[in-house]
Amino acid sequence: MPHRKIDTLILGQGLAGSLLAWQCVHAGQSVCVIDDGHQSASSSVAAGLVNPLAGMRFNRRPEMDDWLQASDRCYTELADYFATRFFHPVPMLRLFRSAEQRRFHTRRLEDPASQELLGKRFAAEHCPEPVNAPEGGFIQRRTGYVDMPLLLASLGHWLRERGALRTDTLDYAHIDLDRERVRVPGLAARRLIFCDGARLRFNPWFGDLPLTPDQGEILDLRISGWQPSHIVNGAHWLLAVGNGELRLGATHEHSRLDSRPTQAGARELLDGLDTLLAERRETTIVRHQAGIRPATRDRYPLIGRHPDHPSLWVFNGFGARGALTIPWYARRLRAHLLDGATLPPEADIARFG
């Protein structure tokens, strides 16, 4: 069977593979994406949260300005092209979980670069949503969420129209390498880029990279008499996603890595919801999903070329921050591949020697 020649073959049509394909196609590259129907993707069940000050300490990464500017540009560009809004800006209600967190907030306010993101502190009795906030909290700006199912479906249709999406499971044993090309059944590409999430841990070429996968479960709910106007972020997060539904997440599990929802996960989330709500409300579970986040130990992604196989690349490891960070790193990898620009050192797999 003859092999169709292309520039770039991408394995995985999650957010990383989709946005990288978008960048490469618009740079004039011939591209094909192979995806297993999102069976191994976490993007398709992710909440798509954009939160510039994640974590208990509200840390602000030095790359944050670049990440925010690139994500704004990317989701605006996609909205214009598809005439559909994918990113929904929503202020985030951050609930302090301890007195120590209030000190972290005060310290963060002293950083001029963070001040545009931080609202003033409020006391428990002035919480703008009907939730328990015994330690008070603050409103965070430049936050929101990406409608992941809609975005991935739109980009999947766009790729399919171009003959650039194949629904298939690619066995690593069917990848044939030489110095110039990588071949899989029916295709010969100048490069293959692995964007297949937590499956990377089984990859015979990149499986030794320090991926720390993390299973997470989320619930889609209907809660009687309440639609929050903020993303509520305390021990868990809660956001309204339209059609009267709210999404509640997420659990973190490192010892059991599969995509099967569990009763224990649902119970943990519902117990957290009971603690959060200031009054008891009727709650109906609409959907219960699980996925595996492709996280890394230093919380920066894994990007670069294999040292011994120049046609093999990786673009992976974005964890829970993918909606915020992938647009920036997809642009940088495209610039590296086509223009010889330097890869961001914090993400370059060369940092592991």
C-alpha positions as CSV (number, residue, x, y, z in Angstrom):
1,M,0.0,0.0,0.0
2,P,1.5,3.4,-1.0
3,H,2.2,5.9,1.8
4,R,0.8,9.4,1.5
5,K,3.6,11.9,2.3
6,I,2.9,14.7,4.8
7,D,4.9,17.1,6.9
8,T,3.5,16.4,10.4
9,L,1.7,13.4,11.9
10,I,0.1,14.1,15.3
11,L,-1.0,11.3,17.6
12,G,-3.9,12.5,19.8
13,Q,-6.8,15.0,19.1
14,G,-7.1,16.3,22.7
15,L,-6.5,20.0,23.2
16,A,-2.7,19.7,22.7
17,G,-2.9,17.8,19.4
18,S,-5.8,19.9,18.1
19,L,-4.2,23.3,18.8
20,L,-0.8,22.1,17.5
21,A,-2.5,20.9,14.3
22,W,-4.3,24.3,14.0
23,Q,-1.0,26.1,14.2
24,C,0.8,23.8,11.7
25,V,-2.0,23.9,9.1
26,H,-2.2,27.7,9.2
27,A,1.6,27.8,8.8
28,G,1.2,25.8,5.5
29,Q,2.1,22.3,6.8
30,S,0.4,19.2,5.6
31,V,-0.9,17.5,8.7
32,C,-2.7,14.3,9.8
33,V,-4.0,13.6,13.3
34,I,-4.7,10.1,14.4
35,D,-7.0,9.7,17.4
36,D,-8.6,6.8,19.1
37,G,-12.0,8.5,19.5
38,H,-10.9,10.3,22.7
39,Q,-10.7,6.9,24.5
40,S,-7.5,7.9,26.2
41,A,-7.9,11.7,26.2
42,S,-8.5,13.7,29.4
43,S,-9.3,16.9,27.4
44,S,-12.7,15.6,26.4
45,V,-13.9,15.4,30.1
46,A,-11.8,18.3,31.5
47,A,-13.5,21.4,32.8
48,G,-11.1,23.6,30.8
49,L,-10.5,26.0,33.7
50,V,-8.3,29.0,33.2
51,N,-6.9,30.0,36.5
52,P,-3.7,32.1,36.6
53,L,-3.2,31.8,40.3
54,A,-3.6,28.1,41.0
55,G,-2.8,26.2,44.2
56,M,-3.0,26.9,47.9
57,R,-0.3,29.7,47.7
58,F,-1.8,31.5,44.7
59,N,1.6,31.2,42.9
60,R,2.1,33.2,39.8
61,R,4.4,31.5,37.3
62,P,6.9,33.9,35.5
63,E,5.5,32.9,32.1
64,M,1.9,33.9,33.1
65,D,1.8,37.1,30.9
66,D,2.8,35.1,27.8
67,W,0.3,32.3,28.7
68,L,-2.6,34.8,29.2
69,Q,-1.9,36.8,26.0
70,A,-1.5,33.6,23.9
71,S,-4.7,32.0,25.2
72,D,-6.7,35.3,24.7
73,R,-5.4,35.5,21.1
74,C,-6.0,31.8,20.4
75,Y,-9.6,31.5,21.7
76,T,-10.5,34.8,20.0
77,E,-9.1,33.6,16.7
78,L,-11.0,30.3,17.0
79,A,-14.3,32.1,18.0
80,D,-13.9,34.3,14.9
81,Y,-13.2,31.4,12.6
82,F,-16.0,29.1,13.8
83,A,-18.4,31.9,14.7
84,T,-18.7,30.2,18.1
85,R,-17.6,31.2,21.5
86,F,-15.4,28.6,23.2
87,F,-13.9,30.6,26.1
88,H,-16.2,31.9,28.7
89,P,-14.7,34.6,31.0
90,V,-16.1,34.1,34.5
91,P,-14.7,35.7,37.7
92,M,-13.5,33.2,40.3
93,L,-14.6,33.2,43.9
94,R,-11.6,32.0,45.8
95,L,-12.5,30.8,49.3
96,F,-9.7,30.9,51.9
97,R,-9.3,27.5,53.6
98,S,-7.1,28.7,56.4
99,A,-5.7,31.8,58.1
100,E,-2.4,31.0,56.4
101,Q,-4.1,31.4,53.0
102,R,-5.1,34.9,53.9
103,R,-1.4,35.7,54.4
104,F,-0.6,34.2,51.0
105,H,-3.2,36.6,49.5
106,T,-1.6,39.6,51.3
107,R,1.8,38.6,50.1
108,R,0.6,38.2,46.5
109,L,-1.0,41.6,46.6
110,E,2.5,43.0,47.2
111,D,3.5,41.7,43.8
112,P,2.7,44.4,41.2
113,A,2.4,41.9,38.4
114,S,-0.3,40.0,40.3
115,Q,-2.4,43.0,41.3
116,E,-4.6,43.0,38.2
117,L,-5.6,39.4,39.0
118,L,-6.6,40.0,42.7
119,G,-9.7,41.5,44.2
120,K,-9.9,42.7,47.8
121,R,-10.5,40.3,50.6
122,F,-14.1,39.9,51.9
123,A,-15.3,38.5,55.3
124,A,-17.5,35.5,55.6
125,E,-20.7,37.5,56.0
126,H,-20.0,39.4,52.7
127,C,-19.5,36.4,50.5
128,P,-21.2,37.1,47.1
129,E,-22.5,33.5,46.7
130,P,-24.7,31.5,49.1
131,V,-21.8,29.2,50.2
132,N,-20.0,28.6,53.4
133,A,-16.9,30.9,53.6
134,P,-15.8,30.8,57.3
135,E,-12.4,32.2,56.4
136,G,-13.6,34.7,53.8
137,G,-12.1,35.0,50.4
138,F,-11.5,37.2,47.4
139,I,-12.6,37.6,43.8
140,Q,-10.0,36.6,41.2
141,R,-9.9,38.1,37.7
142,R,-8.7,36.8,34.3
143,T,-10.4,33.5,34.9
144,G,-13.0,31.4,33.1
145,Y,-13.4,28.1,31.3
146,V,-13.1,26.6,27.8
147,D,-16.0,24.5,26.5
148,M,-13.8,21.5,25.7
149,P,-16.3,19.2,24.1
150,L,-17.5,21.9,21.7
151,L,-14.0,23.1,20.9
152,L,-12.7,19.5,20.2
153,A,-15.7,18.7,18.1
154,S,-15.3,21.9,16.1
155,L,-11.6,21.3,15.5
156,G,-12.2,17.6,14.8
157,H,-14.8,18.5,12.1
158,W,-12.4,21.1,10.6
159,L,-9.6,18.5,10.4
160,R,-11.9,15.9,8.9
161,E,-13.0,18.3,6.2
162,R,-9.4,18.5,5.2
163,G,-8.8,14.8,5.2
164,A,-6.5,15.4,8.2
165,L,-8.2,13.3,10.9
166,R,-8.1,9.5,11.1
167,T,-10.0,7.7,13.9
168,D,-7.8,4.8,14.7
169,T,-5.7,3.3,17.5
170,L,-2.0,3.4,16.5
171,D,0.0,0.6,17.9
172,Y,3.6,1.6,18.7
173,A,4.8,-1.5,17.0
174,H,3.4,-0.2,13.7
175,I,5.6,2.9,13.7
176,D,8.6,2.5,11.4
177,L,11.5,4.9,11.7
178,D,14.5,6.1,9.7
179,R,16.5,9.3,9.7
180,E,14.3,11.1,7.2
181,R,10.8,9.8,7.8
182,V,8.4,8.0,10.1
183,R,6.0,5.6,8.6
184,V,2.7,4.3,9.9
185,P,0.1,2.3,7.8
186,G,-0.8,4.6,4.9
187,L,1.3,7.6,5.9
188,A,4.9,8.8,5.7
189,A,5.7,11.9,7.7
190,R,8.7,14.1,8.3
191,R,7.9,14.0,12.0
192,L,5.6,12.3,14.4
193,I,4.5,14.3,17.5
194,F,3.1,12.4,20.4
195,C,0.2,14.4,22.0
196,D,-1.6,11.4,23.5
197,G,-1.7,12.4,27.1
198,A,-1.2,9.9,29.9
199,R,-0.6,7.1,27.4
200,L,2.9,8.6,27.1
201,R,4.0,6.4,30.1
202,F,3.8,3.4,27.8
203,N,5.7,5.0,25.0
204,P,8.9,3.1,24.0
205,W,10.7,6.3,23.1
206,F,9.5,8.8,25.7
207,G,8.2,6.6,28.4
208,D,11.1,7.5,30.7
209,L,10.1,11.1,30.9
210,P,8.9,12.1,34.4
211,L,5.1,12.0,33.8
212,T,3.1,11.8,37.0
213,P,-0.4,11.0,35.8
214,D,-3.3,11.9,38.1
215,Q,-6.8,10.5,37.7
216,G,-9.6,13.0,38.3
217,E,-13.4,12.6,38.5
218,I,-16.1,15.3,37.9
219,L,-19.8,15.5,38.3
220,D,-22.3,17.4,36.1
221,L,-25.2,18.4,38.4
222,R,-28.5,20.3,38.6
223,I,-28.9,22.1,41.9
224,S,-32.3,23.5,42.6
225,G,-32.6,27.3,43.0
226,W,-29.1,28.3,42.3
227,Q,-26.8,29.2,39.3
228,P,-23.6,30.8,40.6
229,S,-22.3,33.8,38.7
230,H,-18.7,33.0,39.7
231,I,-16.5,29.9,39.5
232,V,-16.5,28.8,43.1
233,N,-13.1,27.6,44.1
234,G,-12.5,26.1,47.6
235,A,-11.6,22.6,48.5
236,H,-13.3,21.7,45.2
237,W,-14.5,23.9,42.3
238,L,-18.0,24.5,40.9
239,L,-19.1,26.3,37.8
240,A,-22.2,26.8,35.8
241,V,-21.8,25.4,32.2
242,G,-25.1,26.2,30.7
243,N,-28.5,24.5,30.2
244,G,-29.0,24.8,34.0
245,E,-26.1,22.4,34.7
246,L,-23.2,22.9,37.0
247,R,-19.9,21.0,37.0
248,L,-18.2,19.9,40.2
249,G,-14.6,18.8,40.5
250,A,-12.3,17.4,40.9
251,T,-10.8,14.4,42.7
252,H,-7.1,13.5,42.6
253,E,-6.0,9.9,42.5
254,H,-2.4,8.7,41.8
255,S,-2.7,5.0,42.6
256,R,-5.5,4.0,40.3
257,L,-5.1,5.3,36.7
258,D,-8.1,4.5,34.5
259,S,-11.1,6.4,33.1
260,R,-13.7,4.6,35.1
261,P,-15.8,6.7,37.5
262,T,-16.1,5.4,41.0
263,Q,-18.7,5.6,43.8
264,A,-15.9,6.7,46.1
265,G,-15.1,9.6,43.8
266,A,-18.8,10.7,43.5
267,R,-19.1,10.5,47.3
268,E,-16.1,12.6,47.9
269,L,-17.4,15.3,45.5
270,L,-20.9,15.3,47.0
271,D,-19.6,15.5,50.5
272,G,-17.5,18.5,49.4
273,L,-20.6,20.0,47.9
274,D,-22.6,19.5,51.2
275,T,-19.8,21.3,53.1
276,L,-19.8,24.1,50.5
277,L,-23.5,24.9,50.3
278,A,-24.8,27.3,52.9
279,E,-28.2,25.7,52.8
280,R,-29.4,22.2,51.7
281,R,-30.6,22.1,48.1
282,E,-32.0,19.3,45.9
283,T,-29.2,17.9,43.8
284,T,-29.4,15.7,40.8
285,I,-26.4,14.0,39.1
286,V,-26.6,14.3,35.3
287,R,-23.3,12.8,34.4
288,H,-20.2,11.3,36.2
289,Q,-16.9,11.2,34.3
290,A,-13.3,10.4,34.9
291,G,-10.0,11.1,33.0
292,I,-6.3,10.9,33.5
293,R,-4.4,14.2,33.7
294,P,-0.9,14.0,32.0
295,A,0.8,15.9,34.8
296,T,4.5,16.3,35.4
297,R,6.5,16.5,38.6
298,D,7.7,20.1,38.0
299,R,4.3,21.1,36.5
300,Y,5.8,22.2,33.2
301,P,5.0,20.4,30.0
302,L,7.2,18.0,28.0
303,I,8.2,19.4,24.6
304,G,11.0,18.4,22.3
305,R,12.7,16.0,20.0
306,H,14.0,12.5,20.8
307,P,17.8,12.6,21.1
308,D,18.3,9.5,19.0
309,H,15.3,9.6,16.6
310,P,15.1,13.1,15.0
311,S,11.7,12.3,13.5
312,L,10.0,11.7,16.9
313,W,8.7,14.6,19.0
314,V,6.7,15.0,22.2
315,F,4.1,17.7,23.1
316,N,2.5,16.5,26.3
317,G,2.4,16.8,30.1
318,F,0.1,19.9,30.4
319,G,-1.9,18.5,33.4
320,A,-4.7,20.6,34.8
321,R,-3.4,23.9,33.2
322,G,-3.8,22.9,29.6
323,A,-6.5,25.3,28.7
324,L,-4.3,28.2,29.8
325,T,-0.9,27.0,28.6
326,I,-1.3,24.9,25.5
327,P,-2.0,27.9,23.2
328,W,1.3,29.5,24.0
329,Y,3.4,26.3,23.8
330,A,1.7,25.2,20.5
331,R,2.8,28.5,19.0
332,R,6.3,28.1,20.3
333,L,6.7,24.5,19.0
334,R,5.4,25.6,15.6
335,A,8.0,28.4,15.5
336,H,10.7,26.0,16.6
337,L,9.8,23.4,13.9
338,L,9.4,25.9,11.0
339,D,11.6,28.8,11.9
340,G,14.2,27.4,14.2
341,A,13.1,29.4,17.2
342,T,14.4,28.2,20.6
343,L,12.1,26.0,22.7
344,P,11.0,27.5,26.0
345,P,13.7,26.1,28.4
346,E,11.2,25.4,31.2
347,A,9.3,23.0,28.9
348,D,12.2,21.6,26.8
349,I,12.8,17.9,27.6
350,A,16.5,18.7,27.4
351,R,16.1,19.9,31.0
352,F,16.2,16.3,32.0
353,G,19.5,15.7,30.3
